[in-house]
Amino acid sequence: MSQKKYRQPLDLKPRSSRRLFLILLTVHLLAVSALFLPTTLPWYGRSMLLFAIILSAWSTLYKARFQTIKNACWKMNGDFELELLNGKYVPAHLLAGSLVTEWLIILHLACTDNCKHQWLILPDMIERETYRRLCVRLRQWYADTDDQ
């Protein structure tokens, strides 16, 4: 990979993931269906568990909606500029421990306001070519940082 292409900014404009929605829906529906299995729990115990499952589903969707990254740009110096859904622009840098596979990327980002974001990126969230370039660039980035 040429050094010039590696240093170009990489714009990431994620969209909602159908795969992630189906995974979350399946997990919550399985949890609800487990309540109907024969157990020794009384009805009020099952009701409290059902309430906890509903609360978990709601909070997961709420957090995903309001703390999601709207746009991200990986700048030439290696730092990210994040645009959150609330309109704030937050500079961030990549931390060690990010996961890069061909079907999932989990980025650990440290923002300048001392908060950390974990950003889950599935292949259906960004364009195929952009996802491939991001995987390659992350692997190259970690190889370069391991050498130093």
ABEGO torsion letter per residue (X at the ends): XBAAAAABBBBBBBBBBAAAAAAAAAAAAAAAAAAABBBABBAAAAAAAAAAAAAAAAAAAAAAAAABBABBBBBAAGBBBBBBAAGBBBBBBBBBGBBBBAABBBBBBBBAAGBBBBBBBBAAABBAAAAAAAAAAAAAAAAAAAAX
